[in-house]
Structure formats: structure tokens, C-alpha cells
Amino acid sequence: QVQLEESGGGSVQAGGSLSLSCAASGDTFTKYIMGWARQAPGKEREIVAAISQYSENIYYSDSVKGRFTISRDNLKNTVYLQMSSLNAEDTAVYYCAADLRIYGGTTLSWLPGSYEDWGQGTQVTVSS
């Protein structure tokens, strides 16, 4: 089990940028595929980006492709989400998530149920 703590949320105007960070602790970071998910009021939680253990594979949902960038620093046990060209539809609580891969598989999942550990979430609000 890994503990996750997000930071960097806040309010931004449409067209602006925001960066999120997620610090992991409690287990070996490179055992985990890491993801970022979001949940807007009245909507289901969706994985918007995911990255494999050594950044070999990266996934983006269609809704953020070309605007968001996920990265990780295994020395700092941290995963990042750089968000640009934000719009009102990006307003949501953003969660960091971890998918344990004991045997090292790098296939990414876009299903929230595939991730075992979650952070508390950080609010991102985009005003138009």
C-alpha cells in the first residue's frame, strides 16, 4: 500500500495553466503505475492520464490529450500533471492514484477500479 498526497490545485481562468503534484510514500514507488483521475459534480470518476513505472507507456483520455502532460520523478517519488489550455469542463476534484504491479507489467488502465490506492484529491476550478 502506498500513501498519496496531492498538491497544486486552485482556481484559474479559462485558457490558463496549472500544475499538480502527488508525493508517494510507504512503498517502493517504481512498483506502481501512477494515474491522475478527476471527478466533477454529478459525474463519474475518470482516469485522465496514466504513466508506467519508468515512463515507458503513457495514456491520456481524449478529453485532455494535447493539453495535459503527465510525468514522474522516481527519485522524488512524485508524479506530476501539467495542465494547459484549461476550460470550464476541466473543473473537478483531481485525484492521484496508484496501481500496484508486483510482476512489473506496464500495460496502462483507464479504469478507476484498476487503481488500489488514492489520494484525498485537490480541487481545480476553471472560470470562464
C-alpha positions in Angstrom: 0.0 0.0 0.0 1.2 3.5 -0.9 0.1 6.8 0.6 -0.5 9.6 -1.8 -0.8 13.3 -1.2 -1.7 15.8 -4.0 -0.9 19.4 -4.1 -1.2 22.3 -6.5 -4.9 22.7 -7.1 -6.6 26.0 -7.2 -8.5 28.4 -9.3 -7.5 29.6 -12.8 -9.1 31.5 -15.7 -10.0 29.7 -18.9 -7.0 29.3 -21.1 -4.7 29.2 -18.2 -2.3 26.6 -16.8 -2.0 24.7 -13.6 0.4 22.0 -12.3 -0.4 19.3 -9.9 2.0 17.1 -7.9 1.5 13.9 -6.0 4.0 12.7 -3.5 4.0 8.9 -2.7 5.3 7.3 0.4 5.2 4.0 2.2 6.3 1.6 -0.5 8.6 1.3 -3.5 7.4 3.9 -6.0 8.6 2.0 -9.0 6.3 -0.9 -8.2 3.3 1.3 -9.3 1.7 2.6 -12.4 0.6 6.1 -11.5 -2.5 7.8 -12.7 -4.4 11.1 -12.4 -8.2 11.0 -12.2 -10.9 13.6 -11.9 -14.4 13.8 -10.8 -16.8 16.6 -11.5 -20.1 17.1 -9.6 -22.7 14.6 -10.8 -20.2 12.7 -13.0 -18.3 9.5 -12.7 -14.6 9.5 -11.8 -12.4 9.2 -14.9 -8.8 8.5 -15.4 -7.4 11.3 -17.5 -3.7 10.3 -17.6 -1.5 7.4 -16.5 2.2 6.6 -16.7 4.1 3.3 -16.3 6.8 2.6 -13.8 9.7 4.0 -15.8 7.6 6.2 -18.1 7.7 3.7 -21.0 3.9 4.0 -21.6 1.7 7.0 -21.2 -2.1 7.3 -21.6 -4.3 10.3 -21.9 -8.1 10.4 -22.2 -9.4 12.1 -25.3 -10.7 14.9 -23.2 -7.2 16.1 -22.2 -5.0 14.8 -25.0 -2.8 17.5 -26.3 -3.4 19.8 -23.2 -2.2 17.8 -20.2 1.2 16.2 -19.6 1.9 13.5 -17.0 5.4 12.8 -15.8 7.1 11.2 -12.9 10.3 11.5 -11.0 11.2 8.2 -9.4 14.0 9.7 -7.3 11.5 12.1 -5.7 8.6 9.5 -5.6 6.5 12.1 -7.2 4.1 12.2 -10.2 3.1 15.4 -11.9 0.2 16.6 -14.1 0.9 19.7 -16.1 -2.4 21.2 -17.4 -2.7 23.9 -20.0 -5.5 25.5 -22.1 -7.9 24.8 -19.3 -11.6 25.3 -19.8 -14.6 25.1 -17.6 -15.1 21.4 -18.3 -11.8 20.7 -16.6 -13.3 21.9 -13.2 -13.2 18.9 -10.9 -11.6 17.3 -7.9 -8.3 15.7 -9.2 -7.0 12.6 -7.6 -3.7 10.8 -7.7 -4.0 7.0 -8.0 -1.6 4.1 -7.8 -1.9 0.6 -9.5 0.4 -2.0 -7.9 2.3 -4.1 -10.4 4.1 -6.8 -8.4 5.3 -8.6 -11.6 6.2 -5.4 -13.4 3.5 -5.3 -16.1 3.4 -1.9 -17.8 0.0 -2.1 -19.5 -1.9 1.0 -18.5 -5.6 1.0 -17.4 -8.1 3.8 -17.9 -10.5 2.2 -15.4 -10.6 3.7 -12.0 -11.3 0.3 -10.5 -7.8 -0.9 -11.5 -6.1 1.5 -9.1 -5.9 0.4 -5.5 -4.6 3.5 -3.7 -5.9 7.0 -3.9 -5.1 10.4 -2.6 -7.6 12.8 -0.9 -8.0 14.9 -4.0 -7.3 18.5 -4.8 -9.9 21.0 -6.3 -9.3 22.6 -9.7 -11.7 25.3 -10.7 -11.6 27.0 -14.1 -13.6 30.1 -14.5 -14.7 31.4 -17.9 
